[in-house]
Amino acid sequence: MQRLGTGPTIVNIFLSLIFIVFAFVQLNDPDPVIWFSIYLLTAALCTLSIFRKIPLVLLYGFGLVLLFYAATHLEYALEWMMSDNKGELFGEMQEDKHYLEGTREFLGLLIAIFAVIHLIFYNRKSQSK
C-alpha cells in the first residue's frame, strides 16, 4: 500500500475526486452512460492506484480506447479552433454549432488521457521498485 500524503498519492486523490465530479455532471448529458462510464472508470483507476499496482496492460488498453475515441472527436476540435469566437465553447450549447459539444467531449477525453498517462508513469515507477 502506498503512503498517504506522498506527492503522487495526493495527485491520484485529486484526480479521483475530479473525475467523480466529471462523471456526475454527465448524468444530464444526452448520452450519459458513455461519459459517466469513462469518467467513473478513470476515477476508479486513480483510486485503485493509491492502494495497489495496476497492470500496465490495463492502463495501456484503456488509454488506447480513450485515444481512439478522442480521434473521433478531433474534427469538432479543429472546427472550433477555426471558428471566430473561441469563448462560445464555455457558453450554452447552440443547436447550429454541433462542434461545441464535440470539442468539449474531446477536451474531456484529453484530460482523461493525461490522467492515464500519469497512472502509467506512476505504476511503472512503483513496479520498478
Backbone as CSV, one residue per row, in Angstrom:
resi,resn,N_x,N_y,N_z,CA_x,CA_y,CA_z,C_x,C_y,C_z
1,MET,0.843,-1.182,0.000,0.000,0.000,0.000,0.885,1.242,0.000
2,GLN,0.474,2.246,-0.757,1.220,3.496,-0.830,1.023,4.283,0.453
3,ARG,1.987,5.138,0.749,1.852,6.011,1.905,0.968,7.186,1.530
4,LEU,-0.082,7.398,2.296,-0.919,8.564,2.056,-0.112,9.802,2.387
5,GLY,-0.274,10.825,1.571,0.443,12.061,1.794,1.628,12.241,0.864
6,THR,2.042,11.191,0.152,3.127,11.366,-0.800,2.589,12.096,-2.021
7,GLY,3.470,12.768,-2.768,3.075,13.572,-3.921,2.175,12.853,-4.911
8,PRO,2.614,11.711,-5.451,1.756,11.016,-6.422,0.423,10.569,-5.836
9,THR,0.398,10.219,-4.555,-0.855,9.807,-3.925,-1.827,10.977,-3.846
10,ILE,-1.321,12.144,-3.511,-2.169,13.335,-3.456,-2.722,13.648,-4.844
11,VAL,-1.885,13.517,-5.855,-2.338,13.740,-7.237,-3.426,12.733,-7.592
12,ASN,-3.245,11.477,-7.220,-4.245,10.446,-7.530,-5.565,10.703,-6.805
13,ILE,-5.498,11.164,-5.571,-6.719,11.508,-4.836,-7.424,12.669,-5.526
14,PHE,-6.655,13.689,-5.899,-7.216,14.839,-6.603,-7.874,14.402,-7.918
15,LEU,-7.154,13.588,-8.700,-7.712,13.112,-9.972,-8.979,12.284,-9.747
16,SER,-8.970,11.449,-8.733,-10.157,10.636,-8.426,-11.359,11.521,-8.159
17,LEU,-11.167,12.529,-7.325,-12.270,13.426,-6.985,-12.760,14.212,-8.200
18,ILE,-11.826,14.697,-8.998,-12.196,15.459,-10.202,-13.010,14.594,-11.152
19,PHE,-12.569,13.358,-11.381,-13.281,12.500,-12.331,-14.618,12.012,-11.779
20,ILE,-14.740,11.909,-10.479,-16.054,11.601,-9.895,-17.018,12.760,-10.156
21,VAL,-16.538,13.968,-9.979,-17.370,15.139,-10.284,-17.721,15.155,-11.768
22,PHE,-16.717,14.933,-12.631,-16.963,14.879,-14.076,-18.054,13.852,-14.390
23,ALA,-17.969,12.687,-13.761,-18.932,11.616,-14.041,-20.352,12.046,-13.680
24,PHE,-20.519,12.637,-12.507,-21.873,13.001,-12.081,-22.434,14.184,-12.868
25,VAL,-21.577,15.063,-13.339,-22.037,16.166,-14.187,-22.603,15.629,-15.508
26,GLN,-22.115,14.479,-15.939,-22.551,13.913,-17.216,-23.937,13.274,-17.158
27,LEU,-24.505,13.151,-15.990,-25.803,12.480,-15.872,-26.924,13.213,-16.600
28,ASN,-26.744,14.506,-16.875,-27.771,15.223,-17.629,-27.407,15.368,-19.107
29,ASP,-26.377,14.681,-19.543,-25.919,14.714,-20.932,-26.848,13.870,-21.806
30,PRO,-26.910,14.144,-23.103,-27.739,13.312,-23.993,-27.301,11.845,-24.044
31,ASP,-26.013,11.592,-23.849,-25.509,10.210,-23.824,-24.739,9.971,-22.524
32,PRO,-25.447,9.942,-21.397,-24.779,9.895,-20.090,-24.039,8.592,-19.800
33,VAL,-24.509,7.489,-20.324,-23.898,6.200,-19.972,-22.444,6.149,-20.424
34,ILE,-22.175,6.590,-21.633,-20.805,6.563,-22.165,-19.889,7.431,-21.305
35,TRP,-20.292,8.678,-21.097,-19.416,9.620,-20.418,-19.313,9.342,-18.929
36,PHE,-20.391,8.955,-18.313,-20.358,8.574,-16.904,-19.392,7.401,-16.726
37,SER,-19.471,6.432,-17.622,-18.592,5.252,-17.540,-17.126,5.623,-17.732
38,ILE,-16.849,6.451,-18.730,-15.459,6.847,-18.995,-14.866,7.546,-17.776
39,TYR,-15.595,8.525,-17.265,-15.058,9.307,-16.153,-15.021,8.515,-14.854
40,LEU,-16.021,7.685,-14.618,-16.011,6.896,-13.384,-14.917,5.828,-13.419
41,LEU,-14.682,5.227,-14.582,-13.598,4.249,-14.698,-12.245,4.931,-14.492
42,THR,-12.084,6.127,-15.033,-10.846,6.868,-14.814,-10.664,7.162,-13.323
43,ALA,-11.737,7.581,-12.655,-11.674,7.839,-11.210,-11.329,6.561,-10.445
44,ALA,-11.931,5.451,-10.849,-11.671,4.172,-10.171,-10.205,3.760,-10.324
45,LEU,-9.640,3.945,-11.509,-8.236,3.597,-11.723,-7.322,4.490,-10.883
46,CYS,-7.652,5.771,-10.812,-6.853,6.687,-9.981,-6.927,6.290,-8.510
47,THR,-8.113,5.916,-8.055,-8.291,5.498,-6.662,-7.577,4.174,-6.400
48,LEU,-7.767,3.216,-7.272,-7.151,1.898,-7.100,-5.630,1.991,-7.068
49,SER,-5.075,2.894,-7.870,-3.613,3.001,-7.927,-3.011,3.507,-6.618
50,ILE,-3.825,4.086,-5.767,-3.337,4.524,-4.456,-3.013,3.315,-3.586
51,PHE,-3.785,2.243,-3.766,-3.687,1.088,-2.876,-2.949,-0.104,-3.470
52,ARG,-2.890,-0.171,-4.800,-2.191,-1.297,-5.426,-1.701,-0.918,-6.795
53,LYS,-0.788,-1.725,-7.293,-0.261,-1.510,-8.636,-1.287,-1.998,-9.657
54,ILE,-1.502,-1.190,-10.651,-2.435,-1.563,-11.718,-1.612,-2.143,-12.860
55,PRO,-2.023,-3.281,-13.405,-1.275,-3.849,-14.533,-1.160,-2.834,-15.677
56,LEU,0.045,-2.669,-16.169,0.274,-1.690,-17.227,-0.527,-2.003,-18.481
57,VAL,-0.761,-3.273,-18.749,-1.532,-3.633,-19.937,-2.952,-3.059,-19.845
58,LEU,-3.509,-3.022,-18.653,-4.843,-2.442,-18.456,-4.812,-0.937,-18.711
59,LEU,-3.785,-0.277,-18.198,-3.673,1.169,-18.388,-3.434,1.512,-19.858
60,TYR,-2.539,0.755,-20.506,-2.297,0.997,-21.932,-3.560,0.739,-22.753
61,GLY,-4.275,-0.314,-22.426,-5.502,-0.637,-23.153,-6.551,0.443,-22.997
62,PHE,-6.777,0.885,-21.769,-7.764,1.941,-21.527,-7.315,3.241,-22.184
63,GLY,-6.032,3.530,-22.107,-5.505,4.735,-22.749,-5.714,4.716,-24.258
64,LEU,-5.506,3.556,-24.868,-5.725,3.441,-26.320,-7.191,3.614,-26.683
65,VAL,-8.081,3.048,-25.872,-9.518,3.228,-26.117,-9.864,4.718,-26.062
66,LEU,-9.360,5.406,-25.054,-9.612,6.841,-24.927,-9.030,7.608,-26.114
67,LEU,-7.830,7.223,-26.529,-7.177,7.889,-27.649,-7.967,7.713,-28.945
68,PHE,-8.418,6.500,-29.206,-9.203,6.253,-30.420,-10.546,6.993,-30.367
69,TYR,-11.159,7.035,-29.196,-12.427,7.748,-29.070,-12.210,9.252,-29.238
70,ALA,-11.095,9.765,-28.709,-10.766,11.180,-28.879,-10.550,11.501,-30.354
71,ALA,-9.956,10.577,-31.082,-9.720,10.792,-32.512,-11.036,10.994,-33.269
72,THR,-12.114,10.374,-32.794,-13.409,10.544,-33.453,-14.005,11.924,-33.179
73,HIS,-13.449,12.644,-32.217,-13.928,13.982,-31.873,-12.974,15.078,-32.348
74,LEU,-11.872,14.694,-32.947,-10.851,15.654,-33.357,-11.387,16.664,-34.368
75,GLU,-12.226,16.215,-35.292,-12.756,17.134,-36.307,-13.549,18.279,-35.666
76,TYR,-14.251,17.990,-34.564,-15.002,19.039,-33.864,-14.048,20.070,-33.260
77,ALA,-12.974,19.575,-32.656,-11.995,20.477,-32.050,-11.330,21.350,-33.112
78,LEU,-11.025,20.764,-34.254,-10.420,21.537,-35.338,-11.390,22.589,-35.865
79,GLU,-12.660,22.229,-35.981,-13.668,23.182,-36.432,-13.793,24.336,-35.438
80,TRP,-13.768,24.013,-34.140,-13.835,25.056,-33.115,-12.609,25.963,-33.197
81,MET,-11.414,25.372,-33.409,-10.197,26.173,-33.496,-10.243,27.147,-34.669
82,MET,-10.977,26.791,-35.710,-11.082,27.665,-36.887,-12.218,28.682,-36.753
83,SER,-13.030,28.543,-35.710,-14.146,29.468,-35.525,-13.631,30.829,-35.035
84,ASP,-14.447,31.839,-35.220,-14.056,33.199,-34.824,-14.201,33.437,-33.333
85,ASN,-15.193,32.817,-32.704,-15.483,33.079,-31.301,-15.109,31.868,-30.443
86,LYS,-13.896,31.864,-29.932,-13.420,30.729,-29.122,-14.147,30.651,-27.773
87,GLY,-14.611,31.778,-27.262,-15.269,31.819,-25.958,-16.603,31.100,-25.916
88,GLU,-17.207,30.857,-27.088,-18.514,30.198,-27.098,-18.438,28.760,-26.591
89,LEU,-17.231,28.217,-26.528,-17.049,26.857,-26.009,-17.526,26.761,-24.561
90,PHE,-17.413,27.853,-23.825,-17.750,27.853,-22.406,-19.158,28.377,-22.134
91,GLY,-19.886,28.670,-23.189,-21.254,29.144,-23.050,-22.242,28.008,-23.176
92,GLU,-23.464,28.370,-23.462,-24.515,27.372,-23.627,-24.381,26.668,-24.973
93,MET,-24.946,25.465,-25.027,-24.949,24.695,-26.270,-25.810,25.411,-27.299
94,GLN,-25.334,25.430,-28.535,-26.077,26.048,-29.622,-26.409,24.974,-30.648
95,GLU,-27.668,24.877,-31.008,-28.134,23.830,-31.925,-27.408,23.850,-33.264
96,ASP,-27.046,25.041,-33.743,-26.419,25.145,-35.059,-24.905,24.952,-35.005
97,LYS,-24.340,24.730,-33.827,-22.891,24.577,-33.677,-22.584,23.288,-32.914
98,HIS,-22.728,22.173,-33.617,-22.506,20.855,-33.005,-21.057,20.652,-32.583
99,TYR,-20.161,21.400,-33.199,-18.755,21.235,-32.861,-18.448,21.657,-31.423
100,LEU,-19.315,22.459,-30.811,-19.060,22.865,-29.428,-19.100,21.673,-28.479
101,GLU,-20.149,20.877,-28.575,-20.258,19.691,-27.706,-19.161,18.685,-28.025
102,GLY,-18.871,18.497,-29.308,-17.803,17.579,-29.704,-16.449,18.021,-29.188
103,THR,-16.209,19.327,-29.197,-14.939,19.858,-28.689,-14.851,19.682,-27.182
104,ARG,-15.947,19.917,-26.479,-15.965,19.702,-25.026,-15.666,18.236,-24.704
105,GLU,-16.274,17.346,-25.472,-16.026,15.913,-25.258,-14.574,15.569,-25.569
106,PHE,-14.030,16.145,-26.637,-12.629,15.927,-26.994,-11.711,16.374,-25.857
107,LEU,-11.970,17.543,-25.303,-11.138,18.052,-24.205,-11.261,17.183,-22.953
108,GLY,-12.475,16.699,-22.665,-12.652,15.784,-21.543,-11.862,14.497,-21.733
109,LEU,-11.858,14.001,-22.963,-11.084,12.797,-23.259,-9.582,13.059,-23.125
110,LEU,-9.135,14.230,-23.544,-7.715,14.566,-23.384,-7.319,14.600,-21.914
111,ILE,-8.181,15.172,-21.085,-7.894,15.203,-19.643,-7.805,13.774,-19.100
112,ALA,-8.720,12.912,-19.522,-8.686,11.505,-19.087,-7.428,10.812,-19.600
113,ILE,-7.027,11.099,-20.827,-5.800,10.504,-21.390,-4.591,10.939,-20.571
114,PHE,-4.514,12.213,-20.220,-3.390,12.682,-19.406,-3.399,12.035,-18.022
115,ALA,-4.570,11.778,-17.468,-4.647,11.082,-16.183,-4.117,9.652,-16.318
116,VAL,-4.469,8.990,-17.410,-3.981,7.623,-17.639,-2.468,7.621,-17.861
117,ILE,-1.959,8.622,-18.586,-0.505,8.727,-18.771,0.180,8.901,-17.417
118,HIS,-0.395,9.735,-16.558,0.143,9.890,-15.200,0.164,8.537,-14.483
119,LEU,-0.941,7.789,-14.589,-1.008,6.489,-13.918,0.013,5.507,-14.489
120,ILE,0.239,5.558,-15.789,1.240,4.674,-16.408,2.616,4.972,-15.818
121,PHE,2.996,6.245,-15.778,4.297,6.589,-15.220,4.377,6.272,-13.737
122,TYR,3.301,6.535,-13.008,3.240,6.257,-11.582,3.384,4.752,-11.324
123,ASN,2.672,3.943,-12.097,2.728,2.487,-11.905,4.038,1.896,-12.412
124,ARG,4.603,2.426,-13.476,5.900,1.943,-13.952,6.963,2.186,-12.883
125,LYS,6.906,3.368,-12.295,7.886,3.721,-11.261,7.731,2.807,-10.049
126,SER,6.504,2.569,-9.631,6.288,1.743,-8.437,6.544,0.262,-8.727
127,GLN,6.396,-0.169,-9.979,6.659,-1.567,-10.308,8.139,-1.851,-10.476
128,SER,8.941,-0.791,-10.707,10.388,-1.000,-10.858,11.097,-1.030,-9.520
129,LYS,10.377,-0.744,-8.438,10.993,-0.764,-7.098,11.115,-2.168,-6.580
